[in-house]
């Protein structure tokens, strides 16, 4: 895609996913996530062309204005959306797919000093909640959701939901969006696997207590005495 096509896709992603985006002029002027994405598109083109210092300097200026730190070496696909933006950090070897949404405070960081791939890879249509940290050269599968303030240090399967520190795979009851053009904003509907396990344990204990009470009541009932035959003729027949 051309540079202009990428910038247009980033602008369109805000209009499609953020219900607070009203007019086009307002969207173009007051969204720091868009400004950071545009600056990155330019700085990445400079980086790819070998103009490393101008690329880093433009990224530095963008960080000073938007509070979003994106290394010019990071590869970001079209339809990139950073909501609110403040505190987002994206490392040099990070790779981000199409239509990815990040909220404020997200870090795509590394855990090693060695050269090479050090940062995460995010598949298409991934949503990362506020304050989440995804660390190391791991892959977050397409359509996955990362809960707010989670710390992800291992692979995430496609269409999965992970939460916690360290992040663990959970099932979710959140309904999926009916529109293919809008991001699933139900990232607040994350389940609590510990609470769910405790609830299941409490239900099991209540069931066992009910069975125990029933057996105790049965044991307390008097056992009827066997009836003796009083008819002499029947006794002779037996």
N, C-alpha and C positions, 0 to 999 in steps of 0.2 A: 504494500500500500504506500501511496505517496504521503509526504509529510502533512499536506493539507487534509488528506482523507483521514489520517489518524486524529488530527486535531478536531475535525468535524465529528468524528465518531465519539470522541470524549465529550464534546459539547452536547451531542444528542443523548448520550447516556444519562446525563444529569436531568435533562428534560423528561426522559422516559421513566426514571427510577425515583426521583425525589419529588414528593407531592408539594414540597415547599417552594419549588422552582416555578415562578409565575411567568414573567416576561423574559424574552430573549436577551434584552439589554441588561436586565438585572442579573440574569444568570451569567452573562459574560463578564460582568464587572465585580460581583461580590462573592464569587466562589473561589476560595484559595486552592481547593483541590484541582479545579480546572486550570488555574494559573500555573500551578506546579507541574501538571501534566503537559501543558504546552511548552513550558521551559524545558522539561525533560525531553520532549520530542526533538527540540532543537539541539540541546546539548548532546543527546545520544547520536544525532546525525554527525555532529562535530567529532565526537569520540570515535565513531566508526570511520571517519575520514582521516584520522590520525592527528587531529587538532586537540590534543589531550588537555593542555592548559586552558585554552578558551572554554572547553567543555566543562572542566572542573570549576572555573571561575563563574560561569553562568549558573551552574548548579548551586554554588555558594550564594550568589545573589538571590536566587529563587528561595533558598532556605531562609535567608534573612528576611524576606518579604512574607513568605507563606508559613514558616515554621514547619515545613515539610522537607525532609532530607532524602533526596533520591540520587543515588550515584549515577552518573551519565552512562556507565557501562551496563546498567540493568536493562533487560529486554522486557518491554511491556507491550502487550497486544492491544488491539482497538477496543473501544468501549470501556476504557478504564475510568473508574469513578472513586474518588476519595471524598467521603462525606465528612464535613467539618474540618478534617485535615490535620489539625495541630498535633505535633508529636510523631507523625508517621516517619519511619526510617526504612529505607529499602537499600540493601547492599549491592555491591558491584556485580556479583554473578547471579543475582536473583532473576528469575524468569517468570513472567506473569502472562497468563493466557487472555482469551477474549472475554469481555463483559465481566470483569472481576470488580468486586466492590470491597473497599477497605474503609473502616471507620477510624476515628481518631485514636492515636496512641499505639497503632499497630507497628510492630517491628518484624521485618524480614531480615534476620541477622545470621551471622556465622558463628561457629564454635571452634574454629581452627585458624592457626597462623599460616598453615601451609598453602602454597599457591594452588590454583585450580578452582574447581567448583566448590564454593563454601557456603552458598546461600540457597534458600528454598526455591522450589519450582511450584507454581500454582497453576492448576488446570483451568479450563474455561468455566465461567459461571460460578466461581468460588466466592463465598462471602466470609469475611473475617471480621468478627465483632471487635468493639472498642477495647483497647488495651491488650489485645492478644499478642503473644510473641511466638513466632515460628522460626526455629533456630536450626541451622545446619543444612547440608545438601539433601534435604528430604523432598518428597513430592506430596502435594495435597491434590487429590484426584478431582476430576471435573465434577462440578455440582456440589462439592462438599461445603459444610458450614463449620466454622470455628467459633465457639462461644466466647463472649467477652472475658478478658483477663485470663484466658487459657494460655498455657505454655506447651507448645507442640514441639516434640523432639523426635518423633518417629513418623513413619509413613501414614497417610490418611487415605483410605480407599475412596473411590468415586461415590458421590451421593451420600456420604457418611456425615455424621454430626459428632464432633468431639468437644469435650468441655473438661475443665479442671487443670490441676497442676500436679504432676504432668498430665497432659490431656489424654483422656481415655474415650474410647468409642462408646456411644450411647444410642439408644433408640429414641426417636422423637415422635411426638403426637401432633406436631405442628402441621397444619394443612399446607400443601404446596400452592404456590400462586397459580391462578388460572391463566394468567397472561404470560406468554413467553418473552415479552419485552420488558417486564418489570422484575426487579430483584425481589427475592423472598425477604420481606422485612420482618418476618416473625422470629427474628433471632433472639427475642426476649423469652420465647416459649421453650426454653431449654429444660429438659427433664432433670430431676435430681435422682441419680441411680442409688445413692446411699439411702435417701428418704424412701424411695420405692422399695428397696430391700427390707428396711425396717418395717414398713407397712405390711409387706407380705409375711414377715416373721410374726408380727403382732396378730395377723389374721390366723396364722397357723396355730399359735399358742391358744387363741380363743377357741378354735375348733377342737383342739385336743382337750382343753378344760371342759368343754361341753360334753365330749364323749366320756371323760372320766366321771363327771357328775352323773351321767346317765347310767354308767355301769355301777356306781355306788348305790344308786336308787334301786337297781335291780337286785343287787346283793342284799339289801336291807329288807326286801319283801319276804314274809314268812313262807317257808316251803310247805305246801299242803300235804297232810298225812295221807298215806294210802288207805282207802276204804276197805274194810273187812266184809266178807260175804256172810250174811246172817241166815240165808235160806239153806236148810239141811239138804234138800234135794239137789240144789245146785252144787253143794259141796261134794255130794256123792258122784255127780256127773264128772266133776273135775278130778 
